[in-house]
Amino acid sequence: MDADRDAKAALVIETMYRIAADLENWEQLIDALGAEPESEDLSVQSIRDLAHSEDIARLLSRSDEGPAANRQLRRDIGWIVLSAQGRTIAVNSAALTVIEDGLGEVRVGSPPTFSEPANGEALSRALGQARALAGGRIILKLQRDAEEGPRFAYLIPARDLPGAVGPAEMTKDAFAVVFPAIEETGRLWSAMRESFGLTAAEVRLAMKLRDGRALKEAADELEVSVNTVRNQLRAIFEKMGLNRQGDLIRALTELSAVANAMDADGPERRMEHAVLDAPTVRSIVLADGRRLAYRDYGDPAGRAILSFHEGLGSSLMPPGTQGLARELGLRIISAERPGFGQSDPRSDYSFDGVAQDMVELCDRLELEKLRIGALLSGAPSALQTAIRLGPRVTAVHLYSGRPPRRLEDTPRNPLALFRARIENNPWVVETLFAVLRLRVSPAQVEKVLRRSIAHSPADKAFVESHPEVLPFIAAYVGEALARTSRGPADEVRAFRRGQNLTVTALRAPLVVWHGAEDVMAPLPDLLAFLGDTPREVRVKPGIGHLLALKHWEEIMRDAAA
């Protein structure tokens, strides 16, 4: 019975590792958990669970993380590099701590020795599998005392470890054993150590998910309905102690730290190139002591524009902005909203609260007359700021603006539906963005971007013909999550609370720019929210959600006209 229980535990944990390694798998999990009714208020339990999620996010927001630090493995991630013959080439202190915690001993120049002989056999089998897979990743389970639970790790090619871990000639055919931080797997196992009591059908589903099947694929292969596999998946989560109020998300958060450690390598140089001509990030200290960050582009004496980034953005603007803004006589203040980039979070995040911060920034920078521009989810904050600034604002321009409410019958693509679903599940928001922060990389950004533009042939063609777009967006998102994931998460919750927001008090002329193929932020939703406020609506053919990138020079020249 114990052996059967442990086998099921190993199967389910391996399944969760595989899911955590790829953010795209999160969509099917959130889908299985279901969406709460949009009108439902936060319950006491939801608030408690959200606070727990924020605790997890703070745990993950370590001071040594950020764009530069991501080029090396986190210091609390353990690794052992093994030669082709299985001898230890290099080991870090975190791995030594793991091994010495009831597993055995590791010395450079010798194979690892284990107090449990089965662990040596498991490592040998895993090395054989890894060689056969020619670079694949193997999940390794190492037994400890029954009360402590096992330790899990990845076995990967040593070349996939970020940073130098030994001479290239020694590590050419080597493999690395990579451990999560001790406290992370310890908490995970404590939630899973009881008997799962999985049914045969649930075990079969777990095996399908472990092998990378989506829920629909698993349903087809098991010859059952999608609703059946969703119910089975919910039952698995409950039996694992991973309920929909956050424990599932915590487990994925912990496991994704390992996957992130091995993906933070490679294309960062292209990301760095995307910020070469950007001004240095500056900041002011607000009246309440928080820091608000911004970049100051162009001519310091030029026509002022206050720019609002999108929902996973920063003060970084497209390459070439600095030179073109100087040429056109523009001064663009690109501010980072609270909890984004280098700006400190705001405890009471709201669109009006953001507007208060932006008014204080404009006062400190002595901007008496200015135009406001906003991308996507920056629209509500921009509109509230314009209302607060009153006659100081000469015009407001929204680019692919996303309103705080939508038309229920508007067609939406899967990513838009996914966003709506997490908006309606506030308990998951904070930790979901914490995982995104851990996993952000050029490769992941590219995956998400390509999915978001799948329904716009024009966007796909634009990305293919402009290779500089992906590195810029990767840098833009990376900066947004450099210090914390609080801002993006707070803003998603603000969208959920902002259903009654209006723009009737706006006095500045309003111009709407929108891509004709934009299904991520449908134009009817925006126009229904704005009513008869816009002075002009400019629908651009041949582009969707990437309107601002395609028409960036036109946007800037329009601002200078």
C-alpha positions as CSV (number, residue, x, y, z in Angstrom):
1,M,0.0,0.0,0.0
2,D,2.8,2.4,0.9
3,A,4.6,1.6,-2.3
4,D,1.5,2.2,-4.3
5,R,0.9,5.5,-2.5
6,D,4.4,6.7,-3.1
7,A,4.2,5.7,-6.8
8,K,1.1,7.9,-7.1
9,A,2.7,10.7,-5.2
10,A,5.7,10.6,-7.5
11,L,3.5,10.5,-10.6
12,V,1.4,13.5,-9.5
13,I,4.5,15.5,-8.4
14,E,6.2,14.8,-11.7
15,T,3.0,15.9,-13.5
16,M,3.1,19.2,-11.6
17,Y,6.8,19.7,-12.4
18,R,6.0,19.3,-16.1
19,I,3.1,21.7,-15.9
20,A,5.1,24.3,-14.0
21,A,7.9,24.2,-16.6
22,D,5.7,25.8,-19.2
23,L,3.4,28.8,-18.4
24,E,1.1,27.9,-21.3
25,N,-0.1,24.9,-19.3
26,W,-1.5,27.2,-16.7
27,E,-4.4,28.1,-18.9
28,Q,-5.9,24.6,-18.8
29,L,-5.5,24.5,-15.0
30,I,-7.2,27.8,-14.4
31,D,-9.9,26.7,-16.9
32,A,-10.4,23.5,-14.9
33,L,-10.7,25.4,-11.6
34,G,-13.5,27.4,-13.2
35,A,-14.4,31.1,-12.9
36,E,-16.4,32.7,-10.1
37,P,-19.4,34.7,-11.0
38,E,-18.3,38.2,-12.0
39,S,-20.6,39.9,-9.6
40,E,-19.4,37.9,-6.6
41,D,-17.7,40.1,-3.9
42,L,-14.5,39.0,-2.2
43,S,-15.4,36.6,0.6
44,V,-13.5,36.4,3.9
45,Q,-11.9,33.2,2.7
46,S,-10.9,34.8,-0.6
47,I,-9.2,37.7,1.2
48,R,-7.4,35.3,3.5
49,D,-6.2,33.2,0.5
50,L,-5.1,36.3,-1.3
51,A,-3.1,37.4,1.7
52,H,-1.5,34.0,1.6
53,S,-0.7,34.4,-2.1
54,E,0.9,37.7,-1.3
55,D,3.1,36.0,1.3
56,I,4.3,33.6,-1.4
57,A,5.0,36.5,-3.7
58,R,7.1,38.2,-1.1
59,L,9.0,35.0,-0.5
60,L,9.8,34.9,-4.2
61,S,10.7,38.6,-4.5
62,R,14.3,38.2,-3.4
63,S,16.7,41.2,-3.5
64,D,19.2,39.4,-5.8
65,E,16.6,39.0,-8.6
66,G,16.2,41.3,-11.5
67,P,17.3,41.6,-15.1
68,A,21.0,41.4,-14.3
69,A,20.7,38.8,-11.6
70,N,18.6,36.5,-13.8
71,R,21.7,35.7,-15.9
72,Q,22.9,33.6,-13.0
73,L,21.2,30.8,-11.0
74,R,19.6,32.0,-7.9
75,R,21.9,31.4,-4.9
76,D,19.3,29.2,-3.1
77,I,19.0,26.9,-6.1
78,G,21.4,23.9,-5.6
79,W,23.3,22.3,-8.4
80,I,25.8,19.5,-8.8
81,V,27.7,19.0,-12.1
82,L,28.6,15.4,-13.0
83,S,31.0,14.3,-15.6
84,A,30.1,11.8,-18.3
85,Q,31.5,9.1,-15.9
86,G,29.3,10.3,-13.1
87,R,32.0,12.0,-11.0
88,T,31.4,15.4,-9.4
89,I,33.0,18.3,-11.3
90,A,31.5,21.2,-9.3
91,V,28.9,21.7,-6.6
92,N,27.5,24.8,-4.9
93,S,26.8,25.3,-1.2
94,A,23.0,25.1,-1.6
95,A,23.4,21.6,-3.1
96,L,25.7,20.5,-0.3
97,T,23.1,21.6,2.2
98,V,20.5,19.5,0.4
99,I,22.7,16.4,0.2
100,E,23.9,16.7,3.8
101,D,20.2,16.9,4.9
102,G,19.8,13.1,5.1
103,L,20.9,12.1,1.6
104,G,24.6,11.4,1.7
105,E,27.8,13.2,0.7
106,V,29.3,14.9,-2.3
107,R,33.0,15.5,-3.0
108,V,34.6,17.0,-6.1
109,G,36.3,14.2,-8.1
110,S,34.1,11.4,-6.8
111,P,30.6,10.2,-7.6
112,P,28.0,11.3,-5.1
113,T,27.5,8.8,-2.3
114,F,24.0,8.2,-0.8
115,S,23.0,6.7,2.5
116,E,20.1,5.0,0.6
117,P,21.5,2.7,-2.1
118,A,18.3,3.1,-4.1
119,N,19.2,6.8,-4.7
120,G,22.5,5.9,-6.4
121,E,20.6,3.5,-8.6
122,A,17.9,6.2,-9.4
123,L,20.7,8.6,-10.4
124,S,22.3,6.0,-12.6
125,R,19.0,5.3,-14.3
126,A,18.3,9.0,-14.8
127,L,21.7,9.6,-16.3
128,G,21.1,6.8,-18.8
129,Q,17.7,8.2,-19.7
130,A,19.2,11.7,-20.1
131,R,21.9,10.4,-22.4
132,A,19.3,8.6,-24.5
133,L,17.2,11.7,-24.7
134,A,20.2,13.7,-26.1
135,G,19.6,16.7,-23.9
136,G,16.2,16.1,-22.3
137,R,15.3,16.8,-18.7
138,I,14.7,14.1,-16.3
139,I,13.0,14.4,-12.9
140,L,14.9,12.7,-10.1
141,K,13.4,11.5,-6.9
142,L,15.8,10.9,-4.0
143,Q,14.5,9.1,-0.9
144,R,15.0,10.3,2.6
145,D,13.5,9.4,5.9
146,A,9.8,8.6,5.5
147,E,8.8,11.4,7.9
148,E,10.8,13.9,5.9
149,G,9.6,12.9,2.5
150,P,11.7,12.7,-0.7
151,R,13.7,15.4,-2.5
152,F,13.0,16.1,-6.1
153,A,15.3,17.6,-8.7
154,Y,15.9,18.0,-12.4
155,L,18.7,16.2,-14.2
156,I,19.7,18.4,-17.2
157,P,22.7,18.9,-19.5
158,A,25.3,21.0,-17.7
159,R,25.5,23.4,-20.7
160,D,21.9,24.5,-19.8
161,L,23.0,25.9,-16.4
162,P,23.3,29.7,-16.6
163,G,26.7,31.0,-15.7
164,A,30.1,29.2,-15.8
165,V,30.2,26.1,-13.6
166,G,33.5,24.6,-14.8
167,P,35.9,24.4,-17.8
168,A,34.1,23.8,-21.1
169,E,36.2,20.8,-21.9
170,M,35.1,19.2,-18.7
171,T,31.4,20.0,-18.9
172,K,30.9,19.2,-22.6
173,D,29.1,15.9,-22.0
174,A,28.3,16.5,-18.3
175,F,25.0,16.7,-16.6
176,A,23.7,18.7,-13.7
177,V,21.4,17.8,-10.8
178,V,19.4,20.9,-9.9
179,F,17.5,21.3,-6.6
180,P,14.8,23.8,-5.7
181,A,15.4,25.8,-2.6
182,I,15.1,23.6,0.5
183,E,12.1,25.4,2.1
184,E,10.2,25.3,-1.2
185,T,10.2,21.5,-1.8
186,G,9.8,20.9,2.0
187,R,6.5,22.8,2.0
188,L,5.4,21.1,-1.2
189,W,5.9,17.6,0.1
190,S,4.3,18.4,3.4
191,A,1.1,19.2,1.5
192,M,1.3,15.9,-0.5
193,R,2.6,13.3,1.9
194,E,-0.8,11.9,3.0
195,S,-2.4,9.1,0.9
196,F,-4.0,10.6,-2.2
197,G,-6.5,7.9,-2.7
198,L,-6.6,8.5,-6.4
199,T,-8.9,6.4,-8.6
200,A,-7.6,4.5,-11.6
201,A,-9.2,7.1,-13.9
202,E,-7.5,10.0,-12.0
203,V,-4.1,8.2,-12.3
204,R,-4.6,7.8,-16.0
205,L,-5.4,11.5,-16.4
206,A,-2.3,12.5,-14.3
207,M,-0.2,10.4,-16.6
208,K,-1.6,12.1,-19.7
209,L,-0.9,15.6,-18.2
210,R,2.6,14.5,-17.2
211,D,3.2,13.6,-20.8
212,G,2.3,17.1,-21.9
213,R,-1.3,16.5,-23.0
214,A,-3.8,19.4,-22.9
215,L,-7.2,18.6,-21.2
216,K,-8.9,18.3,-24.6
217,E,-6.2,15.9,-25.9
218,A,-6.4,13.9,-22.7
219,A,-10.2,13.6,-22.9
220,D,-10.0,12.4,-26.5
221,E,-7.4,9.8,-25.7
222,L,-9.2,8.6,-22.6
223,E,-12.5,8.6,-24.6
224,V,-14.3,10.8,-22.1
225,S,-15.7,14.3,-22.1
226,V,-13.7,17.4,-21.3
227,N,-16.0,18.0,-18.4
228,T,-15.2,14.6,-17.0
229,V,-11.4,15.2,-17.1
230,R,-12.0,18.6,-15.5
231,N,-13.9,17.0,-12.7
232,Q,-11.1,14.4,-12.3
233,L,-8.5,17.1,-12.2
234,R,-10.4,19.0,-9.5
235,A,-10.6,15.7,-7.5
236,I,-6.9,15.2,-7.9
237,F,-6.2,18.7,-6.6
238,E,-8.5,18.2,-3.6
239,K,-6.9,14.8,-2.7
240,M,-3.4,16.3,-3.0
241,G,-4.4,19.1,-0.7
242,L,-4.1,21.6,-3.5
243,N,-7.4,23.3,-3.5
244,R,-8.5,26.1,-5.8
245,Q,-8.0,28.7,-3.1
246,G,-4.3,28.8,-3.8
247,D,-2.4,25.7,-2.8
248,L,-2.3,24.5,-6.3
249,I,-0.8,27.8,-7.4
250,R,1.7,27.7,-4.5
251,A,2.9,24.3,-5.7
252,L,3.3,25.5,-9.2
253,T,5.1,28.7,-8.0
254,E,7.6,26.6,-6.0
255,L,8.3,24.2,-8.8
256,S,8.5,26.9,-11.5
257,A,11.5,28.4,-9.6
258,V,13.5,25.4,-10.8
259,A,12.3,25.7,-14.4
260,N,13.2,29.4,-14.3
261,A,16.7,28.7,-13.1
262,M,17.4,26.8,-16.3
263,D,15.7,29.1,-18.8
264,A,17.4,32.4,-17.8
265,D,20.1,32.2,-20.4
266,G,20.8,33.2,-24.0
267,P,18.8,36.0,-25.6
268,E,19.3,38.6,-22.9
269,R,21.9,40.3,-25.0
270,R,19.2,41.1,-27.5
271,M,17.1,42.5,-24.7
272,E,19.9,44.7,-23.5
273,H,20.3,46.1,-27.1
274,A,16.6,47.1,-26.9
275,V,17.4,49.5,-24.1
276,L,20.7,50.9,-25.3
277,D,19.3,54.3,-26.4
278,A,16.8,54.6,-23.5
279,P,17.4,57.3,-20.9
280,T,18.3,56.2,-17.3
281,V,15.4,55.5,-15.0
282,R,14.8,58.3,-12.6
283,S,12.6,58.6,-9.6
284,I,10.9,61.0,-7.2
285,V,9.9,60.3,-3.6
286,L,6.2,60.9,-3.2
287,A,4.6,62.6,-0.2
288,D,3.9,59.2,1.5
289,G,7.5,58.1,1.1
290,R,7.1,55.8,-1.9
291,R,9.3,55.9,-4.9
292,L,7.8,56.6,-8.3
293,A,10.0,55.8,-11.3
294,Y,10.0,57.3,-14.8
295,R,12.1,57.9,-17.9
296,D,12.5,61.4,-19.4
297,Y,12.7,61.1,-23.2
298,G,13.6,63.7,-25.8
299,D,14.0,67.5,-25.4
300,P,13.9,68.7,-21.8
301,A,12.4,72.0,-23.1
302,G,10.0,70.3,-25.5
303,R,6.2,69.8,-25.6
304,A,5.4,67.6,-22.7
305,I,3.7,64.2,-23.0
306,L,2.8,61.9,-20.0
307,S,2.8,58.3,-21.2
308,F,1.1,55.3,-19.6
309,H,2.5,51.9,-20.3
310,E,0.4,48.7,-20.8
311,G,-0.5,46.1,-18.2
312,L,2.9,44.3,-18.3
313,G,5.1,47.2,-19.2
314,S,7.6,49.7,-17.9
315,S,8.9,53.1,-18.7
316,L,10.9,51.6,-21.6
317,M,9.7,52.9,-25.0
318,P,10.4,51.5,-28.5
319,P,14.0,51.8,-29.8
320,G,14.6,55.1,-31.5
321,T,12.2,57.1,-29.3
322,Q,14.9,59.2,-27.7
323,G,16.4,60.5,-30.9
324,L,13.0,61.0,-32.6
325,A,11.6,62.8,-29.6
326,R,14.6,65.2,-29.6
327,E,14.2,65.8,-33.4
328,L,10.5,66.5,-33.0
329,G,10.8,68.8,-29.9
330,L,9.0,66.4,-27.6
331,R,9.6,65.7,-23.9
332,I,8.0,62.3,-23.1
333,I,7.7,61.4,-19.4
334,S,7.1,57.7,-19.3
335,A,6.1,56.8,-15.8
336,E,6.0,53.4,-14.1
337,R,2.7,52.9,-12.2
338,P,2.9,51.7,-8.5
339,G,4.4,48.2,-8.3
340,F,5.7,48.2,-11.9
341,G,9.4,48.4,-12.7
342,Q,11.2,50.5,-10.2
343,S,8.1,52.1,-8.6
344,D,7.1,51.1,-5.1
345,P,3.7,49.3,-4.7
346,R,0.7,51.2,-3.5
347,S,-1.3,49.6,-0.7
348,D,-4.6,50.9,-1.9
349,Y,-4.1,50.5,-5.7
350,S,-6.8,52.0,-7.8
351,F,-7.1,54.0,-11.0
352,D,-7.8,57.2,-9.0
353,G,-4.8,56.3,-6.7
354,V,-2.5,56.1,-9.7
355,A,-3.9,59.4,-10.9
356,Q,-2.9,61.0,-7.5
357,D,0.6,59.8,-7.9
358,M,0.8,61.0,-11.5
359,V,-0.5,64.5,-10.6
360,E,2.2,64.7,-7.9
361,L,4.8,63.7,-10.5
362,C,3.6,66.4,-12.9
363,D,3.7,68.9,-10.1
364,R,7.3,68.0,-9.2
365,L,8.4,68.1,-12.8
366,E,6.6,71.5,-13.3
367,L,4.5,70.3,-16.2
368,E,1.9,73.0,-16.6
369,K,0.6,71.9,-20.0
370,L,0.8,68.4,-21.3
371,R,-0.7,65.8,-23.5
372,I,-1.5,62.3,-22.2
373,G,-1.0,59.0,-24.1
374,A,-1.9,55.5,-22.9
375,L,-1.4,52.0,-24.2
376,L,-3.9,49.2,-23.6
377,S,-4.5,48.7,-19.8
378,G,-2.9,52.1,-19.1
379,A,-6.1,53.7,-20.4
380,P,-8.2,53.9,-17.2
381,S,-5.4,55.4,-15.1
382,A,-4.6,57.9,-17.9
383,L,-8.2,59.0,-18.1
384,Q,-8.5,59.4,-14.3
385,T,-5.2,61.4,-14.4
386,A,-6.5,63.7,-17.1
387,I,-9.7,64.3,-15.1
388,R,-7.6,65.2,-12.0
389,L,-5.3,67.5,-14.0
390,G,-8.2,69.3,-15.6
391,P,-7.3,72.2,-17.9
392,R,-3.6,71.4,-17.8
393,V,-4.2,68.5,-20.2
394,T,-4.5,69.6,-23.9
395,A,-5.5,66.1,-25.3
396,V,-5.7,62.4,-24.4
397,H,-4.9,59.7,-26.9
398,L,-5.6,56.0,-26.2
399,Y,-3.8,53.4,-28.2
400,S,-5.6,50.0,-28.2
401,G,-7.2,51.1,-25.0
402,R,-8.7,48.5,-22.6
403,P,-11.7,49.7,-20.6
404,P,-12.5,48.4,-17.0
405,R,-15.6,46.7,-18.3
406,R,-16.5,44.8,-21.4
407,L,-19.5,43.7,-23.5
408,E,-20.4,40.2,-22.5
409,D,-21.2,39.2,-26.1
410,T,-17.9,40.4,-27.5
411,P,-16.0,37.5,-29.1
412,R,-12.6,37.0,-27.4
413,N,-9.7,34.8,-28.1
414,P,-8.3,32.3,-25.5
415,L,-5.8,34.7,-23.9
416,A,-8.5,37.4,-23.5
417,L,-10.8,34.7,-21.9
418,F,-7.9,33.7,-19.7
419,R,-7.4,37.3,-18.5
420,A,-11.1,37.5,-17.8
421,R,-11.0,34.3,-15.8
422,I,-8.1,35.4,-13.6
423,E,-9.8,38.7,-13.0
424,N,-12.8,36.8,-11.7
425,N,-10.6,34.7,-9.3
426,P,-8.8,37.2,-7.1
427,W,-7.2,34.6,-5.0
428,V,-5.0,33.5,-7.9
429,V,-3.9,36.8,-9.3
430,E,-0.9,37.7,-7.0
431,T,0.8,34.4,-7.2
432,L,0.1,33.9,-10.9
433,F,2.1,37.1,-11.6
434,A,4.7,36.0,-9.1
435,V,5.2,32.8,-11.2
436,L,5.3,34.9,-14.4
437,R,8.0,37.0,-12.8
438,L,10.0,33.9,-12.0
439,R,9.5,32.5,-15.5
440,V,9.9,35.6,-17.6
441,S,12.4,35.1,-20.4
442,P,12.6,36.0,-24.1
443,A,11.4,32.5,-25.0
444,Q,8.4,32.7,-22.7
445,V,7.5,36.2,-23.8
446,E,7.7,35.1,-27.4
447,K,5.4,32.2,-26.7
448,V,2.8,34.4,-25.0
449,L,3.1,37.1,-27.7
450,R,2.6,34.6,-30.5
451,R,-0.5,33.2,-28.9
452,S,-1.9,36.7,-28.3
453,I,-1.6,37.6,-32.0
454,A,-2.8,34.2,-33.3
455,H,-6.1,35.7,-34.4
456,S,-4.5,38.6,-36.2
457,P,-2.7,37.8,-39.5
458,A,-1.6,41.4,-39.7
459,D,0.1,41.2,-36.3
460,K,1.8,37.9,-37.1
461,A,3.1,39.4,-40.4
462,F,4.3,42.5,-38.5
463,V,6.3,40.4,-36.0
464,E,7.8,38.3,-38.7
465,S,9.0,41.3,-40.7
466,H,10.3,43.2,-37.7
467,P,12.7,41.0,-35.7
468,E,13.5,43.8,-33.3
469,V,9.9,43.6,-31.8
470,L,10.4,40.5,-29.7
471,P,13.6,41.6,-27.9
472,F,12.0,44.9,-27.1
473,I,8.8,43.4,-25.7
474,A,10.9,40.9,-23.7
475,A,12.9,43.8,-22.2
476,Y,9.7,45.8,-21.6
477,V,8.0,42.9,-19.7
478,G,11.3,42.0,-17.9
479,E,11.6,45.6,-16.6
480,A,7.9,45.6,-15.5
481,L,8.6,42.6,-13.2
482,A,12.2,43.6,-12.2
483,R,11.4,44.2,-8.5
484,T,8.0,42.8,-7.8
485,S,4.9,41.4,-9.4
486,R,2.6,43.5,-7.2
487,G,1.7,46.2,-9.8
488,P,0.4,44.0,-12.6
489,A,-1.6,41.9,-10.1
490,D,-3.0,45.0,-8.3
491,E,-4.0,46.4,-11.6
492,V,-5.9,43.3,-12.7
493,R,-7.8,43.5,-9.4
494,A,-8.5,47.2,-10.1
495,F,-10.0,46.3,-13.4
496,R,-12.4,43.9,-11.6
497,R,-13.4,46.6,-9.2
498,G,-13.7,49.4,-11.8
499,Q,-16.9,48.4,-13.4
500,N,-18.6,51.7,-12.4
501,L,-15.8,54.0,-13.5
502,T,-17.0,56.8,-15.9
503,V,-15.3,59.5,-17.9
504,T,-18.1,62.0,-17.9
505,A,-15.8,64.5,-16.1
506,L,-13.2,64.4,-18.8
507,R,-12.8,67.8,-20.4
508,A,-9.7,67.3,-22.7
509,P,-10.2,66.3,-26.3
510,L,-10.1,62.5,-26.6
511,V,-8.7,60.6,-29.6
512,V,-8.9,56.8,-29.9
513,W,-6.5,54.8,-32.0
514,H,-7.3,51.1,-32.6
515,G,-6.2,48.3,-34.8
516,A,-8.9,46.9,-37.1
517,E,-7.9,43.3,-36.2
518,D,-7.6,43.8,-32.4
519,V,-9.5,40.9,-30.7
520,M,-7.5,41.2,-27.4
521,A,-9.0,44.6,-26.6
522,P,-12.1,44.8,-28.8
523,L,-13.0,48.4,-30.0
524,P,-16.8,48.0,-29.2
525,D,-15.9,47.4,-25.5
526,L,-13.9,50.6,-25.4
527,L,-16.5,52.7,-27.3
528,A,-19.3,51.4,-25.1
529,F,-17.3,52.6,-22.0
530,L,-16.4,56.0,-23.5
531,G,-19.8,56.8,-24.9
532,D,-19.9,60.0,-26.8
533,T,-16.6,61.3,-25.2
534,P,-14.2,60.7,-28.1
535,R,-13.7,63.5,-30.5
536,E,-12.1,61.2,-33.1
537,V,-11.7,57.4,-33.6
538,R,-8.9,56.3,-35.8
539,V,-9.2,52.7,-36.9
540,K,-6.0,51.5,-38.5
541,P,-6.3,48.7,-41.1
542,G,-3.7,45.9,-41.4
543,I,-2.8,45.7,-37.7
544,G,-4.4,44.4,-34.5
545,H,-3.1,44.5,-30.9
546,L,0.3,45.8,-32.0
547,L,-1.0,49.1,-33.4
548,A,1.3,51.3,-31.2
549,L,4.5,49.5,-32.3
550,K,3.6,49.5,-36.0
551,H,2.5,53.2,-36.0
552,W,4.9,54.5,-33.3
553,E,6.6,57.1,-35.5
554,E,3.3,58.3,-36.8
555,I,2.0,58.6,-33.2
556,M,5.0,60.7,-32.2
557,R,4.8,62.9,-35.3
558,D,1.1,63.4,-34.6
559,A,2.0,64.5,-31.0
560,A,4.4,67.1,-32.4
561,A,2.0,68.5,-35.0
